Amino acid sequence: MRKYTPKDNVQGKSYYTDRFWVAPRVPREEVEAESHFAAVVKALGRKAKESYIEIGQLVVHINPTENFNVLEILKEKCGYTQCSEQSAVDYLAKDGEFELFYQMLNITEAKRVRVVCRIKEGEAIESVEPLFKSANFAEREMFDMFGIKVNNHPFLKRILMPDDWEGHPLLKTYPMIGDEFASWYEVDKIFGKEYRDVIGPENRDPARIDRYDTKRFSRVGYEVPFAGDISEGEKETAIEYSETVLVDYTKDSGKQLDERR
């Protein structure tokens, strides 16, 4: 296997060059007094380090060690009985941290709260599966895609990738078409490493088309037999067009109805 060169600076480039358009920040508004969200912030007390309104929903920043207690308060005291989404964002290159978020829904009053916290790489977060069963698969996906460990999870294993997969595909340093391990994974599993020289690495780029691949692709006007030999080039073939017209729309042979039936 060829040596894999870490691409640690891939994410950092998007912040320090002018090749990328940076979207403007979503406007933030203060929480109105005597409103529903003001009551939520009051119930959380000092656990809410920062709170504001974005696009009609409350955003609350908390310490990662208090995630379970905060969600318990939102569920038991504020009516947020559903955790509709939970995941993370990779800010390792910029800040050296992951941003974790919980999207909470109050079905009765049609209100949403977004709970946000940050953890360092290698740190773990407490599972909220005892509060919301939907967190079971969400936390497993977060572990699978980002490598974030979740304490006291009932079954913390990969959920999308194979158990023996190396790496975490949603990290911004993970190559979009996979790394060296990914290119050899199926060859090694199905045939064995001894067949690497015979089969070759897997092409994981779906946009790549090889014009010399005569098993899957052909060029119009230069068609070749299946798996044909084109080492000396393709021979041009005349393109034949059908002269049969199934429907002649130029002929006035239709019948017009006086009124709809």
C-alpha positions as CSV (number, residue, x, y, z in Angstrom):
1,M,0.0,0.0,0.0
2,R,1.3,3.4,-0.9
3,K,2.0,5.8,2.0
4,Y,-0.9,8.1,2.8
5,T,0.0,11.7,3.1
6,P,-2.2,13.6,5.7
7,K,-4.0,16.6,4.2
8,D,-4.1,18.6,7.4
9,N,-4.3,22.0,5.7
10,V,-7.2,21.2,3.5
11,Q,-9.8,22.8,5.7
12,G,-7.7,25.8,6.6
13,K,-7.4,26.9,3.0
14,S,-11.1,27.9,2.8
15,Y,-10.6,30.4,5.5
16,Y,-7.5,32.2,4.3
17,T,-7.9,32.5,0.5
18,D,-10.2,34.6,-1.6
19,R,-11.2,31.7,-3.8
20,F,-14.3,30.9,-1.7
21,W,-17.4,33.0,-1.2
22,V,-18.2,33.5,2.4
23,A,-21.9,33.7,3.2
24,P,-22.9,36.6,5.5
25,R,-23.8,35.8,9.1
26,V,-27.4,35.2,9.8
27,P,-28.8,38.1,11.8
28,R,-29.0,37.6,15.6
29,E,-31.7,39.1,17.7
30,E,-32.1,39.5,21.4
31,V,-34.6,37.4,23.4
32,E,-37.7,39.4,24.0
33,A,-38.8,39.9,27.6
34,E,-41.9,38.0,28.7
35,S,-41.8,35.8,25.7
36,H,-41.7,32.0,25.5
37,F,-38.0,31.9,24.8
38,A,-37.4,34.2,27.7
39,A,-39.0,31.7,30.0
40,V,-36.8,28.9,28.5
41,V,-33.6,31.0,29.2
42,K,-34.8,31.6,32.7
43,A,-35.4,27.9,33.3
44,L,-31.9,27.1,32.2
45,G,-30.4,29.8,34.4
46,R,-26.6,29.9,34.5
47,K,-26.4,26.8,32.3
48,A,-27.1,29.0,29.3
49,K,-23.8,30.8,28.6
50,E,-25.2,32.7,25.7
51,S,-28.6,32.9,24.1
52,Y,-30.1,34.7,21.1
53,I,-32.7,34.4,18.3
54,E,-31.8,33.2,14.8
55,I,-34.5,32.8,12.1
56,G,-37.2,32.6,14.7
57,Q,-35.6,30.0,16.9
58,L,-33.7,30.2,20.2
59,V,-30.0,29.3,20.1
60,V,-28.4,28.4,23.5
61,H,-24.7,27.8,24.1
62,I,-23.8,25.6,27.0
63,N,-20.9,23.7,28.5
64,P,-20.5,20.2,27.0
65,T,-20.5,18.6,30.5
66,E,-24.0,19.9,31.1
67,N,-25.7,18.7,27.9
68,F,-27.7,16.0,29.6
69,N,-29.0,18.3,32.4
70,V,-29.9,21.0,29.9
71,L,-31.9,18.7,27.6
72,E,-33.6,17.2,30.7
73,I,-34.8,20.7,31.7
74,L,-36.0,21.5,28.2
75,K,-37.9,18.3,28.2
76,E,-39.4,18.2,31.7
77,K,-40.0,22.0,32.3
78,C,-40.2,23.6,28.9
79,G,-42.2,21.1,26.8
80,Y,-39.4,20.2,24.3
81,T,-40.3,16.6,24.1
82,Q,-38.7,15.8,20.8
83,C,-35.0,15.9,19.7
84,S,-35.4,16.1,16.0
85,E,-31.7,16.3,15.1
86,Q,-28.3,15.8,16.6
87,S,-24.9,16.0,15.0
88,A,-21.6,17.9,14.8
89,V,-19.6,20.3,12.7
90,D,-15.8,19.9,12.1
91,Y,-14.0,23.1,13.1
92,L,-10.7,21.3,14.0
93,A,-8.5,23.2,11.5
94,K,-9.9,26.6,12.5
95,D,-10.5,26.3,16.3
96,G,-9.3,22.8,17.2
97,E,-12.9,21.9,18.2
98,F,-16.0,20.1,17.2
99,E,-19.3,22.0,17.5
100,L,-22.1,19.7,18.7
101,F,-25.8,20.7,18.4
102,Y,-29.2,19.4,19.5
103,Q,-32.3,20.5,17.6
104,M,-35.2,20.5,20.1
105,L,-38.9,20.8,19.1
106,N,-41.9,21.9,21.3
107,I,-44.8,20.3,19.4
108,T,-47.5,22.0,21.5
109,E,-46.3,25.6,20.9
110,A,-44.5,25.0,17.6
111,K,-41.2,26.4,19.0
112,R,-37.6,25.3,18.3
113,V,-34.5,25.5,20.4
114,R,-31.0,24.8,19.2
115,V,-28.6,23.7,21.9
116,V,-24.9,24.2,21.0
117,C,-21.7,23.2,22.7
118,R,-18.0,22.6,21.7
119,I,-15.6,19.9,22.6
120,K,-11.9,19.3,21.9
121,E,-10.6,16.6,19.6
122,G,-10.5,13.3,21.6
123,E,-13.0,14.5,24.2
124,A,-16.3,12.6,24.8
125,I,-19.8,13.7,25.3
126,E,-22.5,12.2,27.6
127,S,-25.3,10.2,25.8
128,V,-28.8,11.7,25.9
129,E,-30.3,8.4,24.8
130,P,-32.1,7.9,28.2
131,L,-34.0,11.1,27.4
132,F,-34.6,10.7,23.7
133,K,-34.5,7.3,22.0
134,S,-33.9,9.0,18.7
135,A,-30.5,9.9,20.0
136,N,-29.4,6.3,19.8
137,F,-28.8,6.2,16.0
138,A,-27.8,9.9,15.9
139,E,-25.0,9.4,18.4
140,R,-23.8,6.3,16.6
141,E,-23.7,8.2,13.3
142,M,-21.8,11.0,15.0
143,F,-19.3,8.4,16.3
144,D,-19.1,6.8,12.8
145,M,-18.7,9.9,10.7
146,F,-16.7,12.2,13.1
147,G,-15.1,9.8,15.6
148,I,-16.7,11.5,18.5
149,K,-17.1,9.1,21.5
150,V,-20.3,9.1,23.5
151,N,-20.2,8.0,27.1
152,N,-22.8,5.6,28.4
153,H,-24.3,4.9,25.0
154,P,-26.0,1.4,25.0
155,F,-24.4,0.2,21.7
156,L,-21.7,2.6,20.4
157,K,-20.7,1.0,17.1
158,R,-20.5,2.2,13.5
159,I,-23.8,2.5,11.8
160,L,-23.1,3.4,8.1
161,M,-19.5,2.3,7.5
162,P,-18.2,-1.3,8.0
163,D,-16.9,-2.1,11.5
164,D,-13.4,-2.5,10.3
165,W,-13.3,0.8,8.3
166,E,-10.5,3.2,9.0
167,G,-11.1,7.0,9.2
168,H,-14.3,9.1,9.6
169,P,-15.7,10.3,6.3
170,L,-17.3,13.6,7.5
171,L,-14.1,15.1,8.8
172,K,-13.0,17.9,6.5
173,T,-9.5,16.4,6.2
174,Y,-11.0,13.2,4.8
175,P,-10.6,13.0,1.0
176,M,-13.9,13.3,-0.9
177,I,-13.2,10.1,-2.9
178,G,-11.6,8.2,0.0
179,D,-8.0,7.6,1.0
180,E,-5.7,4.7,0.2
181,F,-7.5,2.4,2.6
182,A,-10.8,3.1,0.9
183,S,-9.4,2.4,-2.6
184,W,-8.2,-1.1,-1.6
185,Y,-11.0,-2.0,0.9
186,E,-13.3,-4.1,-1.4
187,V,-10.4,-5.7,-3.3
188,D,-8.8,-6.9,0.0
189,K,-12.2,-8.1,1.4
190,I,-13.4,-9.9,-1.7
191,F,-10.2,-11.2,-3.3
192,G,-7.4,-10.7,-0.8
193,K,-4.3,-8.5,-0.8
194,E,-2.4,-10.9,-3.0
195,Y,-4.7,-9.8,-5.9
196,R,-3.9,-6.2,-5.7
197,D,-1.4,-6.3,-8.6
198,V,-4.0,-8.2,-10.7
199,I,-7.1,-6.1,-10.1
200,G,-5.7,-2.7,-9.1
201,P,-7.1,0.0,-6.8
202,E,-10.8,0.8,-6.9
203,N,-11.8,4.0,-8.8
204,R,-13.9,5.8,-6.2
205,D,-14.4,8.9,-8.3
206,P,-17.9,8.6,-9.9
207,A,-17.2,11.5,-12.3
208,R,-14.2,9.9,-13.9
209,I,-14.7,8.4,-17.3
210,D,-11.8,6.5,-19.1
211,R,-12.2,6.7,-22.9
212,Y,-10.1,3.5,-23.1
213,D,-12.6,1.6,-21.0
214,T,-14.4,-0.5,-23.7
215,K,-16.5,-2.4,-21.2
216,R,-18.6,0.4,-19.9
217,F,-18.2,3.4,-22.2
218,S,-18.2,4.1,-25.9
219,R,-18.0,7.2,-28.1
220,V,-20.7,8.0,-30.6
221,G,-19.3,7.3,-34.1
222,Y,-16.4,5.3,-32.7
223,E,-18.2,2.3,-31.2
224,V,-16.2,-0.8,-30.5
225,P,-17.2,-4.4,-29.6
226,F,-17.5,-5.2,-25.9
227,A,-14.0,-5.3,-24.3
228,G,-12.5,-4.7,-27.7
229,D,-8.9,-3.9,-28.3
230,I,-8.4,-0.2,-29.2
231,S,-4.6,-0.1,-28.6
232,E,-4.2,1.1,-32.2
233,G,-7.1,3.6,-31.9
234,E,-10.8,3.4,-32.7
235,K,-12.1,3.2,-36.2
236,E,-14.7,5.7,-37.2
237,T,-18.2,4.3,-37.9
238,A,-20.9,6.0,-39.8
239,I,-23.8,7.1,-37.8
240,E,-27.1,5.8,-39.1
241,Y,-30.4,7.6,-38.5
242,S,-33.8,6.0,-38.7
243,E,-36.0,7.3,-41.5
244,T,-39.1,5.9,-39.9
245,V,-41.4,8.5,-38.4
246,L,-43.9,7.0,-35.9
247,V,-46.0,10.1,-35.7
248,D,-46.2,12.7,-38.4
249,Y,-47.2,15.9,-36.7
250,T,-47.2,17.9,-39.9
251,K,-50.2,15.9,-41.3
252,D,-53.6,17.2,-40.3
253,S,-55.2,13.9,-39.5
254,G,-56.6,14.6,-36.1
255,K,-60.3,14.9,-35.1
256,Q,-61.4,18.0,-33.2
257,L,-64.2,17.7,-30.7
258,D,-66.9,20.4,-30.5
259,E,-67.2,20.1,-26.8
260,R,-65.5,18.2,-24.0
261,R,-67.1,14.9,-23.0
